[in-house]
Amino acid sequence: MDLNSASTVVLQVLTQATSQDTAVLKPAEEQLKQWETQPGFYSVLLNIFTNHTLDINVRWLAVLYFKNGIDRYWRRVAPHALSEEEKSTLRAGLITNFNEPINQVSEKMSANFARLDCPRQWPELIPTLIESVKVQDDLRQHRALLTFYHVTKTLASKRLSADRKLFYDLASGIYSFACSLWNHHTDTFLQQVSSGNEAAVLSSLERTLLSLKVLRKLTVNGIVEPHKNMEVMGFLHGIFERLKQFLECSRSIGADNVCRDRLEKTIILFTKVLLDFLDQHPFSFTPLIQRSLEFSVSYVFTEVGEGVTFERFIVQCMNLIKMIVKNYAYKPSKNFEDSSPATLEAHKIKMAFFTYPTLTEICRRLVSHYFLLTEEELTMWEEDPEGFTAEETGGDSWKYSLRPCTEVLFIDIFHEYNQTLTPVLLEMMQTLQGPTNVEDMNALLIKDAVYNAVGLAAYELFDSVDFDQWFKNQLLPELQVIHNRQPLRRRVIWLIGQWISVRFKSDLRPMLYEAICNLLQDQDLVVLFLNRSSPVDDFEFRTDQFLPYLETMFTLLFQLLQQVTECDTKMHVLHVLSCVIERVNVQIRPYVGCLVQYLPLLWKQSEEHNMLRCAILTTLIHLVQGLGADSKNLYPFLLPVIQLSTDVSQPPHVYLLEDGLELWLVTLENSPCITPELLRIFQNMSPLLELSSESVRTCFKIINGYIFLSSTEFLQTYAVGLCQSFCELLKEITTDGQVQVLKVVENALKVNPVLGPQMFQPILPCIFRGIIEGERYPVVMSTYLGVMGRVLLQNTSFFSSLLNEMAHKFNQEMDQLLGNMIEMWVDRMDNITQPERRKLSALALLSLLPSDNSVIQDKFCGIINISVEGLHDVMTEDPETGTYKDCMLMSHLEEPKVTEDEEPPTEQDKRKKMLALKDPVHTVSLQQFIYEKLKAQQELLGEQGFQSLMETVDTEIVTQLQEFLQGF
């Protein structure tokens, strides 16, 4: 692309691309897209966005296309990569443009510099930037400094060892300059503050901020063993004095001044340098521990900070204290001698600082000052309780918001120094015993703050507070005080929520449930309670205590679910409803009609809120479990939900898949019968098996669920595709995965002995081969033998055809191959550990008798050995009669009653029970089966021939066999 002739054309198209008319805009965008890979295009763009006389919108678009092109085509290996010649042209053009008048364009240009092979292929960039930041021209100096920062930031972010070494070399070479640059701009700013020249103050403050950003990256990421570098440690120690100077400046720069925002950002950046350095170099930070704690505590917990601190700065200081207190590098081992000298030194400094008076003052100040609710918070709590709670508990709010930050600091300090602080907090509690005048808001707020502290420290106070007595004598009466502006009731119910899983006597729970039912009328109380705790989500919950309140509680919770508007709150209400449903199980059935009708509407409304949909899925899981077979009535809503959640072609599956699969599974387990719609959902399974994720185990459970539910319809519809998926899986999955696949096949053969082998025929040769070749993993071999045992015992004709097929493949006689299989089976019997599978093996091999086949007779000894082993596994002696019986036999006797603590059987449990009642393992007496087979063999061979056969068996085994067969 010729620059001279192309510039006019590209400029015209860029101008059209800024049009509001889509008829003009779209063709222009298409043309620009076609030019993206044209040689010379980015040189033209460079000429356009560096021409300050052109329209700003055109220049902005040009710099955006330039940036995107650099990202895509700069690397040599990229398709349509830029030529080395054009790269050189672009570098040369960029490095001479430090006079960009528009901030946004300058910012975007600066971000490009570090991407362009610095410093390897562009060694002159850093020296040029250093020279440019020294010039007197304000604009050029600022733009060069901005570029210097972006280059440093990008290079500091690289993680490859070669890139790290380059940055270390660069940092050591320019650190002194960066320090002097920062000091120069900082001194200039401090001198100009008193001048009253707002523009000059803002300009020098901007340079101070940029140079400090550069220094932060060099200090934190660019210096190896920084504690050995005098300049680095000098800079870090100097931060505290600079912070004091800047905080004092805030007195003279009013809140309305345009410089105020930049000043506060610079102050915060100072604290970020310390926090980042502590995070990345904890031991190098050791010399700074004492000063950091002294500085932070004085400004946050004494009068020193009055009039100069602001919320974000207080938060940063608290984070600095917290990081020092919690830092694992500063915690010695239980055996001090095992700790490093660096750890012991840091620990010593901490212990020397956190004396009893200091800790007491921090604790009292946190509770009595920072924990106090402000008038603004009280108003918000009353007017928008959901918003207030969400703001207080959301995500990483403790890092940025004052109230969560103070609470986290309190928890960490109390945990670390609980022996010192427990008496302090107990004393504060003691002074607040008895009722409080509801008209005295200050007294209420102080009690609220102390209760907050007692709730946060619940685990530490376990042995020091008799919470049961406190609940009955103090907290319960306070819950019953009604006032139009009463923050204490909210705090009390939250406090109980904190303690309920720590220490709360079971006998007191009905009193609590009674109180909760009354409070559920008051939405703002409940919102807070639900966001922090749950009345049924604890270890000592007893259903019998809760049942009298179930209808009231469930109805009121459902009303609350409809009333609240915040997604987060709806999720918490659903969580509590799920807990209730899970705990009371089938006893929820009379009360869920309203919820069942509402959930489809909530699902539709939550289309853009995947986490809320996850909560709905969890609720549905417990609902299906509670409804059992009646959950079939939910299918018009339930099945489309499962379909969407488990469809990997749908974007929401990323969030919904795990819960969706669990819901699918419990739906199958509780389904009374198959429906066309339930069968159709299985179309989602094949892509799920290809994911090879942790969800695959649940997928296998789902497949088994379909087999137990309706093996004939399921296998006829899906077995071919499933077989193909399994054959692919068996080539690449782990041993555990192979066993999961084989168990599906085994279950299919167990449920449907006729259709199962036909449908999974492609897999059976692989299993046969595994047995013959002696599969080396015991658990896999055990499953192989379980599958083959089913075929041999329950579908003799299919086994014969399989044996014939394998004889051709192995180029052996059928009898010879059968003999090899029996020999390997006997040899690897110890691989089988499950008693059911061991009995199955004995039954399967015995089913080969009677036989006059010489190979089977040759293996007779092994078959008898396995049979006697099986008898030892399954036979139990009746102490009264002295006779033996098969303990695996099951009968159609009355179902055992389910105790209160046990969950009632699912429909799948019932299906498995019915299947067991048809399974030879549970219906055929091994003792009788052996007797009948031996008798038939004797009749076939005659007494003499049979005796000759028995003589091949070890005499000890024969003796044991005779003992088991007494009475036959």
FIKEVO-472053 format. One record per residue (C-alpha): x, y, z. Coordinates in steps of 0.02 Angstrom, whole numbers, padded with zeros to 5 digits, always signed. Layout:
BEGIN
XYZ/...
END
This chain:
BEGIN
+00000+00000+00000/+00082+00161-00058/+00077+00287+00084/+00050+00444-00019/-00088+00377-00129/-00169+00272+00007/-00178+00403+00146/-00317+00501+00061/-00419+00345+00026/-00399+00274+00202/-00438+00443+00279/-00597+00453+00178/-00652+00278+00230/-00611+00313+00413/-00717+00470+00403/-00861+00367+00333/-00836+00241+00473/-00872+00376+00602/-01040+00414+00521/-01204+00385+00614/-01285+00327+00451/-01273+00137+00442/-01285+00142+00253/-01119+00237+00254/-01045+00156+00408/-01062-00030+00361/-00972-00024+00192/-00832+00078+00271/-00808-00050+00410/-00804-00191+00280/-00671-00098+00181/-00564-00068+00336/-00578-00253+00380/-00513-00300+00207/-00364-00182+00228/-00313-00258+00396/-00192-00379+00313/-00130-00259+00177/+00055-00213+00190/+00076-00029+00232/-00099-00008+00306/-00036+00021+00484/+00093+00147+00424/-00050+00245+00345/-00149+00234+00507/+00004+00298+00604/+00015+00450+00489/-00170+00485+00513/-00184+00474+00703/-00023+00574+00728/-00092+00717+00619/-00162+00834+00752/-00257+00940+00623/-00379+00799+00582/-00548+00769+00664/-00529+00688+00836/-00658+00551+00798/-00562+00498+00643/-00397+00498+00737/-00474+00397+00881/-00540+00266+00759/-00370+00259+00673/-00278+00228+00837/-00404+00091+00884/-00378-00001+00718/-00190+00022+00741/-00195-00055+00916/-00301-00204+00859/-00184-00236+00713/-00031-00232+00825/-00115-00361+00938/-00155-00477+00792/-00014-00460+00665/+00144-00403+00754/+00210-00575+00801/+00317-00656+00667/+00219-00819+00676/+00049-00734+00657/-00048-00758+00493/-00021-00604+00383/+00117-00545+00501/+00188-00371+00473/+00354-00362+00382/+00511-00316+00477/+00527-00161+00367/+00353-00098+00414/+00385-00136+00597/+00540-00025+00592/+00439+00114+00511/+00305+00102+00646/+00432+00103+00788/+00518+00256+00716/+00352+00346+00693/+00290+00310+00869/+00449+00359+00959/+00445+00536+00889/+00264+00572+00940/+00265+00629+01121/+00163+00784+01087/-00012+00711+01071/-00135+00843+01137/-00283+00726+01168/-00272+00621+01326/-00375+00472+01263/-00272+00457+01102/-00111+00473+01201/-00166+00337+01323/-00206+00217+01179/-00041+00255+01090/+00058+00230+01250/-00020+00060+01278/+00050+00003+01109/+00232+00039+01145/+00272-00107+01258/+00195-00231+01137/+00321-00189+01002/+00466-00303+01048/+00537-00194+01186/+00676-00204+01234/+00748-00341+01121/+00710-00271+00947/+00689-00092+01006/+00837-00054+01118/+00827+00133+01087/+00651+00149+01163/+00700+00157+01348/+00844+00282+01322/+00730+00390+01214/+00593+00387+01347/+00718+00433+01483/+00779+00581+01383/+00601+00633+01341/+00543+00637+01522/+00684+00760+01560/+00626+00893+01435/+00548+01055+01497/+00399+01047+01380/+00253+00997+01493/+00154+00905+01360/+00301+00804+01291/+00360+00764+01466/+00189+00702+01521/+00163+00595+01364/+00336+00518+01379/+00304+00481+01563/+00137+00402+01520/+00222+00292+01390/+00362+00251+01512/+00231+00189+01636/+00140+00080+01508/+00303+00002+01449/+00355-00037+01628/+00183-00107+01671/+00181-00224+01521/+00358-00287+01545/+00325-00316+01731/+00177-00427+01689/+00276-00552+01585/+00310-00719+01668/+00431-00817+01558/+00602-00832+01639/+00691-00748+01493/+00570-00600+01501/+00589-00591+01690/+00778-00581+01675/+00762-00443+01545/+00651-00344+01662/+00768-00371+01809/+00912-00303+01704/+00807-00156+01646/+00746-00116+01822/+00921-00118+01898/+00980-00003+01758/+00845+00129+01775/+00796+00117+01960/+00905+00263+02016/+00836+00372+01877/+00656+00322+01919/+00686+00365+02102/+00761+00535+02063/+00621+00570+01938/+00488+00530+02068/+00574+00633+02203/+00591+00780+02084/+00406+00781+02037/+00353+00750+02217/+00457+00897+02282/+00391+01007+02142/+00212+00965+02188/+00240+00998+02375/+00317+01168+02333/+00176+01216+02217/+00033+01167+02336/+00046+01331+02429/+00062+01434+02268/-00124+01432+02232/-00091+01394+02048/-00217+01253+02026/-00163+01207+01849/+00021+01194+01898/-00021+01092+02054/-00127+00971+01952/+00008+00955+01818/+00147+00914+01942/+00032+00798+02041/-00006+00703+01880/+00181+00679+01850/+00206+00625+02030/+00071+00494+02009/+00141+00426+01845/+00320+00418+01909/+00260+00330+02066/+00167+00202+01958/+00330+00167+01866/+00425+00150+02030/+00293+00032+02101/+00315-00091+01956/+00505-00082+01966/+00507-00105+02156/+00382-00247+02168/+00423-00344+02009/+00595-00291+01951/+00720-00313+02093/+00794-00478+02151/+00820-00483+02340/+00758-00305+02365/+00804-00302+02550/+00987-00300+02494/+00961-00148+02382/+00988+00015+02479/+00894+00121+02352/+00741+00009+02357/+00735+00005+02547/+00769+00191+02553/+00622+00224+02438/+00508+00111+02541/+00558+00188+02707/+00533+00359+02630/+00352+00320+02585/+00293+00349+02764/+00362+00526+02769/+00292+00563+02597/+00123+00495+02652/+00121+00614+02801/+00163+00759+02685/+00026+00715+02562/-00102+00688+02700/-00061+00861+02769/-00083+00932+02593/-00262+00870+02599/-00296+01003+02732/-00255+01141+02608/-00338+01057+02457/-00524+01063+02489/-00647+00926+02448/-00714+01024+02299/-00544+01057+02224/-00509+00966+02057/-00341+00910+02127/-00422+00818+02272/-00463+00660+02173/-00285+00648+02104/-00212+00680+02277/-00312+00539+02354/-00264+00422+02211/-00081+00460+02243/-00101+00428+02430/-00186+00262+02393/-00047+00217+02270/+00081+00240+02411/-00014+00111+02514/-00027-00006+02363/+00162-00004+02346/+00178-00063+02527/+00039-00194+02510/+00108-00263+02346/+00284-00269+02414/+00224-00359+02572/+00128-00484+02465/+00273-00522+02346/+00421-00504+02465/+00363-00539+02643/+00538-00567+02714/+00610-00414+02626/+00466-00318+02706/+00522-00367+02883/+00620-00203+02913/+00459-00110+02869/+00342-00205+02988/+00368-00093+03139/+00350+00069+03044/+00200+00007+02944/+00108-00044+03102/+00152+00117+03194/+00097+00224+03047/-00065+00129+03012/-00120+00114+03194/-00084+00297+03231/-00186+00360+03083/-00329+00236+03101/-00345+00210+03289/-00287+00376+03366/-00325+00561+03347/-00177+00583+03227/-00287+00540+03079/-00428+00659+03121/-00459+00785+02982/-00337+00707+02857/-00390+00526+02829/-00525+00469+02709/-00618+00304+02694/-00514+00219+02559/-00353+00264+02648/-00418+00192+02813/-00466+00033+02721/-00290+00018+02647/-00209+00044+02817/-00321-00090+02892/-00276-00208+02750/-00092-00176+02786/-00116-00219+02971/-00218-00372+02925/-00088-00436+02801/+00050-00419+02931/-00054-00505+03066/-00106-00650+02954/+00053-00671+02852/+00105-00854+02860/+00286-00806+02828/+00285-00721+02999/+00209-00867+03095/+00334-00982+03181/+00308-01170+03188/+00239-01248+03346/+00417-01303+03378/+00509-01136+03373/+00674-01220+03329/+00600-01275+03163/+00565-01095+03110/+00682-00994+03000/+00777-00847+03075/+00682-00729+02958/+00514-00792+03023/+00569-00777+03204/+00632-00600+03177/+00467-00545+03098/+00367-00632+03236/+00471-00546+03368/+00435-00374+03292/+00248-00413+03285/+00243-00472+03466/+00339-00320+03525/+00216-00204+03439/+00052-00289+03485/+00061-00258+03672/-00090-00271+03787/-00126-00082+03783/-00110-00075+03593/-00222-00226+03564/-00350-00163+03689/-00357+00007+03607/-00374-00069+03432/-00513-00185+03490/-00610-00050+03583/-00591+00074+03439/-00648-00053+03309/-00804-00094+03409/-00850+00075+03481/-00804+00181+03330/-00796+00083+03168/-00934-00042+03207/-01061+00094+03247/-01196+00108+03115/-01202+00281+03038/-01362+00378+03009/-01341+00346+02823/-01326+00158+02852/-01477+00156+02966/-01581+00246+02836/-01523+00129+02698/-01558-00023+02805/-01735+00039+02834/-01770+00096+02656/-01676-00037+02557/-01629-00184+02669/-01586-00295+02520/-01468-00167+02446/-01387-00135+02615/-01356-00320+02647/-01294-00354+02471/-01169-00211+02484/-01105-00271+02652/-01082-00454+02603/-01040-00450+02418/-00881-00528+02349/-00718-00444+02399/-00806-00297+02483/-00689-00315+02633/-00545-00255+02525/-00628-00092+02473/-00773-00049+02590/-00745+00014+02765/-00873-00087+02864/-00829-00260+02793/-00645-00216+02806/-00658-00172+02991/-00752-00334+03024/-00620-00439+02937/-00480-00350+03031/-00571-00379+03196/-00592-00565+03158/-00408-00586+03112/-00339-00491+03261/-00459-00576+03382/-00410-00746+03314/-00225-00708+03327/-00232-00630+03501/-00391-00707+03574/-00317-00738+03747/-00282-00553+03765/-00442-00488+03686/-00574-00609+03753/-00579-00526+03927/-00593-00355+03842/-00744-00407+03740/-00825-00499+03887/-00809-00340+03990/-00895-00241+03852/-01034-00372+03851/-01053-00364+04039/-01083-00177+04039/-01230-00199+03920/-01332-00328+04016/-01517-00296+04036/-01642-00201+03929/-01597-00043+03834/-01707+00110+03817/-01775+00101+03639/-01779+00292+03633/-01591+00302+03667/-01522+00274+03492/-01342+00298+03545/-01356+00160+03676/-01441+00046+03550/-01302+00074+03423/-01166+00037+03551/-01252-00126+03599/-01274-00166+03413/-01086-00142+03388/-01040-00254+03535/-01162-00388+03478/-01083-00378+03306/-00913-00411+03384/-00980-00558+03488/-01056-00633+03330/-00897-00614+03229/-00792-00692+03368/-00915-00835+03402/-00790-00975+03371/-00659-00892+03482/-00784-00862+03623/-00852-01040+03624/-00784-01081+03798/-00807-00907+03871/-00991-00867+03838/-01139-00970+03902/-01238-00932+03746/-01389-01036+03796/-01418-00935+03953/-01381-00772+03863/-01509-00820+03729/-01647-00856+03855/-01613-00712+03975/-01555-00572+03860/-01574-00602+03674/-01747-00679+03667/-01827-00535+03765/-01739-00411+03649/-01813-00497+03497/-01986-00464+03568/-01962-00276+03584/-02054-00190+03442/-02009-00013+03393/-02022+00080+03230/-01834+00111+03226/-01754-00035+03315/-01587-00094+03242/-01554-00210+03387/-01681-00344+03337/-01594-00361+03169/-01427-00381+03253/-01492-00507+03380/-01564-00624+03249/-01402-00610+03150/-01303-00646+03309/-01405-00803+03342/-01371-00856+03163/-01183-00838+03196/-01191-00944+03355/-01316-01077+03303/-01183-01190+03228/-01058-01148+03366/-01153-01174+03527/-01341-01183+03542/-01433-01316+03642/-01555-01421+03542/-01694-01397+03671/-01695-01210+03638/-01730-01226+03453/-01921-01225+03466/-01908-01056+03555/-01801-00994+03412/-01921-01060+03279/-02063-00970+03369/-01965-00809+03366/-01919-00830+03182/-02102-00855+03134/-02142-00689+03216/-01994-00602+03134/-02036-00668+02961/-02170-00533+02956/-02030-00404+02958/-01943-00411+02789/-01787-00312+02831/-01748-00427+02977/-01768-00582+02874/-01663-00518+02729/-01516-00494+02845/-01544-00662+02930/-01554-00756+02765/-01399-00674+02696/-01295-00729+02843/-01368-00892+02909/-01507-01020+02902/-01620-01085+03041/-01610-01264+02978/-01436-01271+02905/-01347-01337+03059/-01290-01505+03122/-01410-01524+03268/-01571-01494+03172/-01712-01611+03227/-01860-01634+03113/-01982-01672+03254/-01944-01503+03335/-01968-01410+03172/-02127-01493+03106/-02250-01389+03212/-02180-01233+03127/-02159-01306+02953/-02319-01241+02874/-02301-01065+02944/-02115-01054+02906/-02131-01121+02730/-02278-01008+02688/-02191-00852+02753/-02026-00896+02667/-02120-00919+02504/-02204-00749+02526/-02033-00674+02557/-01964-00755+02400/-02099-00667+02299/-02073-00500+02385/-01884-00480+02373/-01809-00411+02213/-01620-00433+02226/-01551-00591+02142/-01434-00622+02287/-01576-00615+02412/-01686-00731+02309/-01541-00854+02305/-01526-00851+02494/-01713-00874+02519/-01708-01020+02398/-01562-01092+02496/-01663-01090+02656/-01815-01163+02569/-01703-01300+02498/-01635-01337+02672/-01812-01350+02741/-01866-01467+02600/-01710-01573+02619/-01729-01591+02807/-01914-01634+02814/-01914-01736+02652/-02083-01814+02611/-02170-01713+02747/-02153-01558+02638/-02279-01624+02510/-02436-01537+02577/-02354-01365+02570/-02257-01354+02407/-02399-01320+02286/-02372-01131+02288/-02184-01150+02261/-02210-01273+02119/-02322-01147+02032/-02202-01001+02060/-02037-01080+02008/-02075-01080+01819/-02107-00893+01827/-01947-00863+01927/-01849-00970+01804/-01912-00864+01659/-01873-00702+01750/-01696-00760+01791/-01643-00789+01610/-01499-00665+01627/-01450-00722+01802/-01365-00892+01793/-01319-00899+01978/-01502-00876+02025/-01544-01016+01905/-01416-01126+01994/-01509-01091+02156/-01674-01139+02072/-01595-01302+02012/-01537-01342+02189/-01713-01308+02254/-01785-01422+02120/-01664-01561+02169/-01728-01559+02348/-01907-01536+02289/-01899-01690+02178/-01822-01790+02321/-01961-01732+02437/-02101-01767+02313/-02036-01938+02259/-02146-02017+02126/-02263-01866+02132/-02124-01765+02051/-02190-01832+01886/-02319-01692+01895/-02175-01567+01878/-02115-01638+01711/-02190-01502+01598/-02074-01377+01687/-01939-01493+01753/-01887-01582+01593/-01859-01424+01486/-01753-01356+01630/-01646-01514+01630/-01638-01508+01439/-01570-01330+01438/-01452-01352+01586/-01366-01506+01512/-01358-01452+01330/-01176-01410+01296/-01223-01313+01139/-01315-01186+01249/-01205-01050+01331/-01288-01063+01504/-01226-01242+01524/-01060-01173+01586/-01150-01119+01745/-01294-01241+01754/-01218-01408+01702/-01166-01478+01871/-01332-01441+01956/-01428-01487+01798/-01349-01660+01795/-01388-01685+01979/-01569-01636+01947/-01576-01755+01798/-01512-01896+01908/-01634-01870+02053/-01777-01852+01927/-01735-02024+01857/-01713-02099+02030/-01886-02038+02082/-01976-02069+01917/-02114-02199+01930/-02105-02238+01743/-02022-02182+01582/-02103-02048+01475/-02061-02002+01293/-02001-01830+01351/-01888-01903+01486/-01817-02026+01360/-01788-01888+01233/-01675-01786+01350/-01544-01923+01336/-01497-01847+01167/-01391-01727+01271/-01282-01868+01338/-01162-01904+01195/-01079-01730+01196/-01072-01737+01387/-00971-01898+01382/-00847-01812+01265/-00814-01674+01392/-00711-01791+01502/-00745-01679+01650/-00784-01716+01832/-00967-01725+01781/-00939-01889+01687/-00964-01990+01846/-01139-01916+01865/-01169-01953+01680/-01137-02138+01711/-01259-02135+01858/-01388-02058+01741/-01359-02194+01610/-01381-02326+01744/-01539-02237+01801/-01614-02256+01627/-01566-02440+01622/-01651-02473+01788/-01803-02368+01738/-01839-02440+01566/-01702-02549+01494/-01794-02610+01339/-01851-02441+01273/-01689-02357+01323/-01573-02487+01247/-01673-02500+01086/-01667-02311+01065/-01492-02265+01121/-01382-02421+01141/-01300-02406+00969/-01243-02227+00997/-01198-02263+01177/-01094-02412+01122/-00997-02302+01000/-00964-02173+01137/-00907-02310+01256/-00788-02385+01127/-00707-02213+01103/-00700-02182+01291/-00618-02349+01329/-00469-02300+01220/-00422-02145+01320/-00502-02138+01493/-00426-02185+01661/-00444-02353+01746/-00584-02282+01854/-00672-02220+01697/-00658-02392+01616/-00739-02470+01769/-00883-02345+01759/-00914-02393+01577/-00905-02579+01616/-01027-02560+01762/-01155-02486+01642/-01135-02639+01530/-01146-02754+01681/-01307-02670+01740/-01382-02684+01566/-01345-02871+01564/-01415-02891+01739/-01577-02796+01701/-01603-02866+01527/-01507-03031+01499/-01581-03052+01324/-01569-02878+01248/-01418-02817+01348/-01286-02931+01267/-01354-02894+01093/-01350-02706+01119/-01175-02702+01192/-01106-02837+01077/-00968-02723+01006/-00891-02704+01181/-00898-02886+01235/-00752-02948+01125/-00641-02817+01207/-00694-02883+01378/-00665-03065+01324/-00492-03018+01259/-00453-02929+01423/-00494-03088+01521/-00392-03203+01407/-00242-03086+01408/-00249-03062+01597/-00294-02878+01621/-00164-02810+01742/-00277-02690+01840/-00371-02795+01971/-00523-02681+01978/-00543-02686+01788/-00518-02875+01784/-00648-02896+01920/-00775-02798+01817/-00729-02895+01659/-00768-03058+01751/-00931-02984+01818/-00989-02942+01641/-00937-03110+01570/-01015-03201+01718/-01183-03120+01675/-01172-03175+01493/-01117-03351+01535/-01248-03378+01671/-01399-03289+01597/-01380-03301+01408/-01292-03464+01363/-01330-03454+01177/-01255-03280+01163/-01100-03338+01257/-01080-03481+01132/-01089-03361+00984/-00965-03243+01069/-00846-03389+01103/-00859-03440+00921/-00823-03262+00863/-00671-03247+00977/-00605-03418+00923/-00598-03353+00745/-00511-03194+00800/-00382-03287+00904/-00369-03425+00772/-00400-03557+00906/-00522-03698+00937/-00674-03648+01040/-00637-03779+01173/-00457-03723+01188/-00510-03540+01206/-00642-03586+01335/-00512-03682+01434/-00395-03531+01431/-00535-03418+01492/-00581-03535+01636/-00398-03551+01686/-00374-03361+01689/-00539-03340+01784/-00483-03462+01919/-00310-03383+01926/-00378-03205+01946/-00521-03243+02064/-00432-03147+02203/-00455-02987+02100/-00641-02998+02140/-00679-02923+02310/-00869-02899+02304/-00960-03051+02378/-01102-03035+02249/-00979-03043+02105/-00884-03189+02183/-01046-03288+02199/-01090-03241+02019/-00923-03313+01961/-00957-03476+02050/-01133-03488+01976/-01070-03444+01802/-00931-03573+01798/-01043-03705+01877/-01169-03673+01738/-01045-03758+01619/-01087-03922+01709/-01137-04057+01677/-01021-04080+01530/-00927-04220+01445/-00814-04092+01363/-00634-04142+01402/-00578-03960+01420/-00712-03919+01549/-00674-04082+01641/-00490-04034+01637/-00537-03870+01726/-00657-03957+01847/-00538-03937+01993/-00530-03748+01969/-00720-03734+01955/-00742-03830+02118/-00610-03721+02203/-00703-03563+02154/-00868-03640+02208/-00802-03682+02382/-00728-03506+02397/-00900-03440+02353/-00979-03548+02487/-00860-03477+02616/-00912-03302+02560/-01100-03324+02566/-01141-03463+02688/-01185-03423+02868/-01214-03553+03004/-01379-03560+03097/-01323-03576+03280/-01482-03669+03330/-01483-03804+03196/-01298-03806+03151/-01345-03799+02966/-01283-03677+02835/-01387-03558+02729/-01348-03436+02588/-01352-03261+02663/-01374-03178+02492/-01544-03254+02459/-01687-03129+02459/-01874-03157+02468/-02036-03059+02440/-02058-03034+02625/-02127-02873+02702/-02022-02719+02667/-01916-02664+02815/-01986-02508+02898/-01889-02347+02870/-01834-02265+03032/-01859-02080+03061/-01675-02042+03029/-01672-02136+02863/-01730-02068+02697/-01876-02164+02620/-01827-02273+02471/-01832-02191+02300/-01921-02268+02153/-01751-02326+02091/-01716-02410+02258/-01879-02504+02235/-01831-02552+02057/-01664-02618+02117/-01751-02719+02251/-01870-02796+02122/-01722-02831+02008/-01629-02916+02151/-01780-03028+02176/-01753-03095+01999/-01563-03098+02003/-01487-03275+02013/-01361-03206+02138/-01505-03172+02259/-01628-03308+02207/-01519-03462+02178/-01444-03550+02327/-01260-03579+02287/-01262-03730+02403/-01407-03811+02311/-01341-03759+02140/-01174-03846+02173/-01263-04001+02235/-01376-04010+02081/-01232-03981+01959/-01122-04113+02042/-01266-04236+02044/-01299-04205+01859/-01114-04226+01821/-01114-04390+01917/-01265-04453+01819/-01180-04404+01656/-01014-04490+01692/-01066-04630+01807/-01002-04663+01982/-00827-04716+01931/-00801-04575+01806/-00865-04447+01930/-00750-04513+02067/-00602-04498+01949/-00652-04317+01918/-00668-04280+02104/-00496-04353+02135/-00423-04205+02038/-00485-04091+02178/-00379-04060+02334/-00438-04170+02478/-00453-04021+02596/-00569-03933+02471/-00672-04093+02455/-00689-04104+02644/-00749-03922+02654/-00870-03953+02510/-00944-04105+02597/-00966-04006+02758/-01063-03869+02665/-01171-03998+02575/-01225-04093+02730/-01411-04130+02724/-01419-04144+02533/
END
